Amino acid sequence: MTDETTRGEHYEQANVHDVYNKIASHFSSTRFKPWPVIDEFLRGLPAGSIGLDIGCGNGKYLTVNKDIYIVASDRSTELIKFAEQHQPHSAIVGDILSLPHPPGKFDFAISIAVIHHLSTPERRVESVKTILQTLKPSVANKPAGEALFFVWALEQKNSRRGWDEGDNQDQLVPWVLKPDKNREAQDKPTTHHRYYHLYKQGELEEDVRAAGGEVVRSGYDRDNWWCVARRA
């Protein structure tokens, strides 16, 4: 294990994983409506498809298509408590860089707003590679499995955040956690900061190719860059 890997793990533990465990309940309450691109991708899958939701959060995408089966995973032990309520799907604690799945067995995968939390270029590419390796390759007349990735965009000048070309791509983004209504009235809001790498146009596709993947289609949606990819 390299020093850079160790630094990345420690940094992400403090600025991503620990934060999501602290804000899990509040975060989950704000995540309930599927985004159109992801909804369309999941509904377009053949009945009986089996796939992965890597970095599933509270599992809001597990119920989009009742005719498919999803194995969901997330590093947050607190968010998984919400995701595992969406039966009959599975939800487990798992690391995107060390997935417990056999390679080449899944029809699809989604990873929504996850790989931008990896703190080095090498770890981001490795995370894409790890996901692509879970997908079925193209065999005879059977199509290859496909993965859908979503990442925050640098180019979002019209959003409330206002980032755009020329801004720092590595940001600590605040999450204001309000006091629990059942706790003492004197409790004050606390602010936690999550690490994000803001992707510039074309960067997600570059990571897919660097990971040995093939870009099927890509686009921009709601201040995010997205890409559908498969194993090359």
C-alpha positions in Angstrom: 0.0 0.0 0.0 1.5 3.4 -1.0 1.7 6.5 1.1 -0.7 8.2 -1.3 -3.2 5.4 -0.8 -3.0 5.6 2.9 -3.3 9.4 2.9 -6.4 9.1 0.6 -8.0 6.5 2.9 -7.5 8.6 6.0 -8.6 11.8 4.3 -11.8 10.2 3.0 -12.5 8.6 6.3 -12.4 12.0 8.0 -14.0 14.1 5.3 -16.5 11.7 3.7 -17.3 8.5 5.6 -17.4 9.9 9.2 -19.5 12.9 7.9 -22.1 10.7 6.3 -22.5 8.6 9.4 -23.1 11.8 11.4 -25.6 13.3 9.0 -27.3 10.1 7.8 -30.8 10.7 9.1 -31.0 14.3 8.0 -29.4 13.4 4.6 -31.8 10.5 4.0 -34.8 12.8 4.7 -33.8 15.0 1.7 -33.2 12.1 -0.7 -36.5 10.6 -2.0 -37.2 11.5 -5.6 -35.4 9.6 -8.4 -33.6 11.8 -11.0 -35.0 11.3 -14.6 -31.8 10.0 -16.3 -31.4 7.3 -13.6 -35.1 6.5 -13.5 -35.0 6.0 -17.3 -31.9 3.8 -17.1 -33.4 1.5 -14.5 -36.8 1.3 -16.1 -35.2 0.4 -19.5 -33.5 -2.7 -18.1 -35.0 -6.1 -19.2 -37.1 -7.9 -16.6 -35.1 -10.2 -14.4 -31.9 -8.1 -14.7 -29.6 -8.3 -11.6 -27.3 -5.4 -10.8 -25.6 -3.3 -8.3 -26.2 0.1 -6.7 -22.7 1.1 -5.4 -22.8 4.0 -2.9 -26.6 3.5 -2.6 -27.1 6.0 0.3 -30.6 5.5 1.7 -31.6 3.2 -1.2 -34.0 5.5 -3.0 -33.3 3.8 -6.4 -34.0 0.3 -5.2 -37.8 0.6 -5.8 -37.8 2.3 -9.2 -38.2 -1.0 -11.2 -40.0 -3.9 -9.5 -38.9 -6.2 -12.3 -35.2 -6.1 -11.5 -33.1 -7.1 -8.5 -30.4 -4.9 -7.0 -27.6 -5.6 -4.5 -26.9 -2.3 -2.9 -23.8 -1.2 -0.9 -22.5 1.8 0.9 -19.6 2.7 3.2 -22.0 4.3 5.7 -23.3 1.9 8.3 -26.0 4.5 9.2 -27.3 5.0 5.6 -27.4 1.3 5.0 -30.0 1.0 7.9 -32.3 3.0 5.6 -31.4 1.1 2.4 -32.0 -2.3 3.9 -35.6 -1.5 4.5 -36.3 -1.7 0.7 -37.0 -5.4 0.5 -36.6 -7.7 -1.4 -33.3 -6.1 -2.4 -30.1 -6.6 -0.5 -28.1 -3.8 1.2 -24.7 -4.3 2.6 -21.8 -2.2 3.9 -19.1 -2.2 1.3 -16.1 -0.2 0.0 -16.2 0.9 -3.7 -12.5 0.0 -4.0 -12.9 -3.5 -2.5 -16.3 -4.8 -3.7 -17.3 -8.2 -2.5 -18.8 -9.3 -5.8 -17.6 -11.8 -8.3 -16.3 -10.2 -11.6 -18.3 -10.4 -14.8 -21.6 -11.5 -13.3 -23.9 -8.5 -13.3 -26.3 -7.0 -15.9 -25.9 -3.4 -14.8 -24.6 -1.1 -12.1 -25.3 2.4 -11.0 -23.0 4.6 -8.9 -24.7 7.9 -8.2 -22.8 10.8 -6.7 -20.1 8.6 -5.3 -16.8 8.5 -7.2 -16.4 12.3 -6.8 -15.8 11.6 -3.1 -12.5 9.8 -3.9 -9.7 12.2 -3.2 -7.0 11.3 -5.8 -7.2 10.8 -9.6 -5.8 7.3 -9.2 -8.5 6.3 -6.7 -11.2 7.7 -8.8 -10.1 5.7 -11.9 -9.6 2.6 -9.8 -13.2 2.9 -8.5 -14.6 3.1 -12.0 -12.4 0.0 -13.0 -13.7 -1.9 -10.0 -17.3 -1.3 -11.0 -16.8 -2.1 -14.6 -15.2 -5.4 -13.7 -18.4 -6.5 -12.1 -20.3 -6.3 -15.4 -21.0 -9.1 -17.8 -18.9 -8.9 -21.0 -20.5 -9.2 -24.4 -20.8 -12.9 -25.3 -22.3 -14.2 -28.6 -25.5 -12.4 -29.1 -25.9 -11.3 -25.4 -25.1 -7.5 -24.8 -22.6 -6.4 -22.3 -23.6 -5.1 -18.9 -23.7 -1.3 -18.5 -22.9 1.0 -15.6 -24.3 4.5 -15.0 -22.1 7.0 -13.2 -23.1 10.4 -11.9 -20.7 13.0 -10.5 -21.0 16.7 -9.5 -19.9 19.1 -12.3 -17.5 22.0 -12.0 -19.6 23.9 -14.5 -22.7 24.9 -12.5 -22.6 28.6 -12.5 -26.4 28.9 -12.5 -26.7 26.8 -9.3 -26.8 28.2 -5.8 -23.2 27.0 -5.4 -22.0 29.0 -8.4 -18.9 27.0 -9.3 -17.6 27.3 -12.9 -14.5 26.9 -15.1 -11.4 28.2 -13.3 -12.6 27.4 -9.8 -10.8 24.8 -7.6 -12.0 21.3 -8.5 -11.4 20.0 -5.0 -13.9 21.4 -2.5 -15.1 20.8 1.1 -18.8 21.3 0.9 -20.8 22.2 4.0 -23.8 20.3 5.3 -25.7 22.1 8.1 -27.1 19.6 10.5 -30.0 21.0 12.4 -30.7 19.9 16.0 -33.0 17.0 16.6 -36.5 18.3 17.5 -36.6 15.9 20.5 -33.3 17.2 22.0 -32.7 20.2 24.1 -33.8 23.6 22.7 -30.4 25.2 23.3 -28.7 22.8 20.8 -27.4 24.7 17.8 -26.9 23.7 14.2 -23.6 22.1 13.4 -21.7 22.2 10.1 -19.9 19.2 8.6 -17.8 19.4 5.5 -17.7 16.7 2.8 -14.9 16.3 0.2 -15.9 16.6 -3.4 -13.9 16.5 -6.6 -15.8 18.6 -9.1 -15.6 17.0 -12.6 -15.0 19.2 -15.6 -16.5 18.5 -19.0 -15.0 15.3 -20.5 -13.2 14.2 -17.3 -15.6 11.5 -16.4 -15.3 9.9 -19.9 -11.5 10.2 -19.5 -11.7 8.2 -16.3 -13.8 5.6 -17.9 -11.3 5.0 -20.7 -8.4 5.1 -18.3 -10.2 2.3 -16.3 -10.4 0.2 -19.5 -14.0 1.0 -20.2 -16.0 2.1 -23.3 -18.3 5.2 -23.2 -21.8 4.3 -24.5 -23.4 7.7 -24.0 -22.9 10.7 -21.7 -24.4 14.1 -20.8 -25.1 16.8 -18.3 -28.1 16.9 -15.9 -28.9 19.0 -12.8 -25.4 20.2 -12.2 -24.0 16.7 -12.8 -22.0 15.0 -15.5 -23.2 11.5 -16.2 -22.0 8.6 -18.3 -23.1 5.1 -19.3 -20.2 2.8 -19.8 -19.3 -0.9 -20.3 -16.2 -3.0 -20.4 -14.2 -2.4 -23.5 
